[in-house]
Amino acid sequence: MSENVVHLHKATDPPTDDTAPTVLTVVPDPAPAAPVPLWVLSGRAVKTAATHESTRATVRAAARHGLYTFNGGRIVARRAWDGRTGSRYERMIRAAEAAGNLEAAEEWEERLQRFRAARHHRRMDLLHSPVDAAKGVAVGAGMSIGVLVALGVVMAISTGHAGDVITPLLATVDFIALLIRIVQVVWGPALSIGPFLALLALWSVGRKQHAAPAWALPANVRNTEGEPITPSIVVKALRDLGVPALARAIKEMGDAGASMLGPIRIAGCGVEVDVTLPSGVATNEVQAKRRKLAENLTRHEHEVFITIPQAARTVRLWVADSGALDEPIGPSPLVTDDTMTADYTKGKAPWGQDLRGDAAALSLYQRHLLITGLSNQGKTVALRSLALWLSLDKSVQFLMGDLKGAGDWNMFDGLATTLIQGPTDEHVIQVTEMVEGAVTEMNRRLQAPPGTVFPPLIVLVDEAQVAFMCPAKGTGKDKRPYGGAKADSRYFMAVRKIHNQGRAVNVLMWQGTQDPTNENLPKLVREGAHTRASLALGTESQARMALGDKAVDGGAAPNLLRPGLDRGTLVVASDGISIPAGQSSITVRTHYIDDAAATAITDRAKALRDGVTTLHAIDRGAEHDPLADIAAVVGDAPRVRTKDVLARLAGRNSDAYGGWSFLDLKRVLDDADAGPYKSDGVMVVSRDRVARVLANRDGEGSASAE
């Protein structure tokens, strides 16, 4: 019987024929891994144990409590040294000299002299005190023995025993012996426990002062997010600000660095403190370090505001409570108070709250307005809330142009004399002619007899940058561009004319723009506004465009607001709002009024008026019908004052009616047998009279056609 031979080794010359035997290759198992040395295992175990959280916590606790005791002793020793020497006064003198306050330095030097004189007097008294003390002890002992003997005599007389004379003396001796025995018993344990009690007292002092490195403190203390602002925290934050002159001055002041600080006052949802900077430190050096200062105060950058009050070398810090600025403010009084009305002349619009939590109200009386900011930051809502308040004064008239056309101003339909909404060049042309009509009305008012009082006319253009950037030009002979920032720009020149003379006759220009540049917000236009407000912006140069150099140099920084997160927060520069003394601007968190609430407010405003027919386009045709136009502007009201009719006609067609006076209106109405008449002491135009004349005229026209 034949057997197959299996070779357990690899053949060097394998056979080539098909009948070659099968070769099985056995692969040996890999060699076992070398054992890990004991010292490596020990090292790993030691590392694991050393880095374990329990070990870290134990080390931190041991270091913390040991340093509490050690540093507590230092604190107690320092206090004792300060109490026995004049070192405290010397530190205050150095602090005043470092701050450049020579008057304070002289005052502290005078206090030091008084302290030294009193100390010298006490030391001189010590020379006589041993003799005086000995005399006092002798006299006291003699008097005490005499009193006790007298008491014993009284007892002896009472009892009839002569031995009772010394009974009080013996009782006193026994009492003294008892006290000595008590001291002998307590003295030993007191010597043993006393040092531990002293260490415990030092530990308590160190613990209260957190006298240990930050890494050794408990987690709830190390996590200082939102910790209260104290003088020591402010001084430390200023010292670590990275301004060499400031750091040197604070170090020279020693523990008296807080002498730079005024009182820390509660201010709304934060605190406020004035810091008098040492000589050689400029206020703008601190302003430029806002982020670092905020982080040193354990706050975010947007939670710290730096302004420059009137006092020289002083910065005012406002530090918010951690997270407070992310909380919404309450609803607008316009929404919560259904009985609220407005007064253009004497009232103020409830706009929001300042950082102190106080109500921020803005006077709109004879002030041109400009609001700017990045897109989608709440510009339209902020501008609209002012218009909503002013609409509750029934004497105010509105000409409105919304060059976004998203329906944000729909609720003013039936309230505004003109309301143009849309983003196209045709809408820019319409808005431009609306503003030019307001210029014509302004000129008419300027030529009126002195002392004539005119109702407020608000010319409001939202998204005004669209008008400035419009490339459209006039047709026919007039080839002037509608947009641009030159003297031939129709929109630019119309706005400039209103800025120059409009406030004298209550014709005011309100504009809202986006992302300001020199092209979409010309310098002359932005500087013509009395009230300038800005939401979040991208750069400091834009902030200067929006608010002006004075406001920015005084601390206004809309470029440091957080886009999206600080929506609705405005930096305002205006004399129409209460600004803290010495500041050039104020930060306002505006109330949010949604479309539904805005519609409810305008419904209340419409109920106060006789009825307004809103034009949605400017009629630029050559032909016009004065009587029909009068009927259109009168609308549904039974009667309208003649001066209001003239204003509405000018807004409807400035070319045809911009130069009209009362005599022109009276002539047209008298010719039609619908002349104006007096009602409640003012001249008015009757809707029924004009409608009757138009009906008769239309009837005659139909009969003649037949």
ZIMO-V745420 format. One record per backbone hydrogen bond with DSSP energy under -1.0 kcal/mol. NH is the residue of the N-H (numbers start at 0). CO is the residue of the C=O. If there is no record, write none. Layout:
<<NH:CO> <NH:CO>>
//
This chain:
<<19:16> <40:36> <41:37> <42:38> <43:39> <44:40> <45:41> <46:42> <47:43> <48:44> <49:45> <50:46> <55:51> <56:52> <57:53> <58:54> <59:55> <60:56> <61:57> <62:58> <63:59> <64:60> <65:61> <66:62> <67:63> <68:64> <69:65> <70:66> <71:67> <72:68> <73:69> <74:70> <75:71> <76:72> <77:73> <78:74> <79:75> <80:76> <81:77> <82:78> <83:79> <84:80> <89:85> <90:86> <91:87> <92:88> <93:89> <94:90> <95:91> <96:92> <97:93> <98:94> <100:95> <101:99> <104:100> <105:101> <106:102> <107:103> <108:104> <109:105> <110:106> <111:107> <112:108> <113:109> <114:110> <115:111> <116:112> <117:113> <118:114> <119:115> <120:116> <121:117> <122:118> <123:119> <124:120> <125:121> <126:123> <128:124> <131:127> <132:128> <133:129> <134:130> <135:131> <136:132> <137:133> <138:134> <139:135> <140:136> <141:137> <142:138> <143:139> <144:140> <145:141> <146:142> <147:143> <148:144> <149:145> <150:146> <151:147> <152:148> <153:149> <154:150> <155:151> <156:152> <157:153> <158:154> <159:155> <163:160> <164:161> <165:162> <169:165> <170:166> <171:167> <172:168> <173:169> <174:170> <175:171> <176:172> <177:173> <178:174> <179:175> <180:176> <181:177> <182:178> <183:179> <184:180> <185:181> <186:182> <189:185> <190:186> <191:187> <192:188> <193:189> <196:192> <197:193> <198:194> <199:195> <200:196> <201:197> <202:198> <203:199> <204:200> <205:201> <206:202> <207:203> <208:204> <209:206> <210:205> <211:209> <215:212> <221:217> <222:218> <223:221> <225:297> <226:223> <233:229> <234:230> <235:231> <236:232> <237:233> <238:234> <239:235> <240:237> <246:242> <247:243> <248:244> <249:245> <250:246> <251:247> <252:248> <255:252> <258:255> <259:256> <260:257> <261:273> <264:271> <266:269> <268:354> <270:318> <271:264> <272:316> <274:314> <275:259> <276:312> <280:277> <286:282> <287:283> <288:285> <289:286> <292:288> <293:289> <294:290> <295:291> <296:292> <297:294> <298:293> <302:299> <303:300> <304:317> <306:315> <307:553> <314:274> <315:306> <316:272> <317:304> <318:270> <319:302> <320:268> <323:320> <326:323> <334:331> <335:331> <336:332> <339:336> <346:342> <348:361> <350:348> <350:359> <351:359> <352:588> <353:357> <356:353> <359:351> <361:348> <362:575> <366:363> <368:508> <369:530> <370:510> <371:532> <373:535> <381:377> <382:378> <383:379> <384:380> <386:382> <387:383> <388:384> <389:385> <390:386> <391:388> <392:389> <395:392> <396:455> <398:457> <399:417> <400:459> <401:419> <402:461> <409:406> <411:408> <412:409> <414:411> <415:411> <416:397> <417:397> <418:614> <419:399> <421:401> <427:423> <428:424> <429:425> <430:426> <431:427> <432:428> <433:429> <434:430> <435:431> <436:432> <437:433> <438:434> <439:435> <440:436> <441:437> <442:438> <443:439> <444:440> <445:441> <446:442> <447:444> <451:448> <456:505> <457:396> <458:507> <459:398> <460:509> <461:400> <463:511> <465:462> <467:463> <468:464> <469:466> <473:479> <478:476> <481:471> <483:467> <488:485> <489:480> <490:481> <492:488> <493:489> <494:490> <495:491> <496:492> <497:493> <498:494> <499:495> <500:496> <501:497> <504:501> <505:502> <506:501> <507:456> <509:458> <510:368> <511:460> <512:370> <514:372> <520:516> <525:521> <526:522> <530:367> <531:572> <532:369> <533:570> <534:371> <536:557> <542:538> <543:539> <544:540> <545:541> <546:542> <547:543> <551:547> <552:548> <553:549> <554:551> <555:550> <559:556> <560:557> <565:561> <567:376> <568:565> <569:587> <570:533> <571:585> <572:531> <582:579> <585:571> <587:569> <588:352> <589:567> <590:350> <597:593> <598:594> <599:595> <600:596> <601:597> <602:598> <603:599> <604:600> <605:601> <606:602> <608:605> <614:416> <618:651> <628:624> <629:625> <630:626> <631:627> <632:628> <633:629> <634:630> <636:633> <639:684> <641:682> <644:640> <645:641> <646:642> <647:643> <648:644> <649:645> <650:646> <651:647> <652:648> <656:652> <657:653> <659:656> <664:660> <665:661> <666:662> <667:663> <668:664> <669:665> <670:666> <671:667> <672:669> <673:668> <676:683> <678:681> <681:678> <683:676> <684:639> <686:637> <689:685> <690:686> <691:687> <692:688> <693:689> <694:690> <695:691> <696:692> <697:693> <698:694> <699:695> <700:696> <701:697> <702:698> <703:699> <704:700> <705:701>>
//
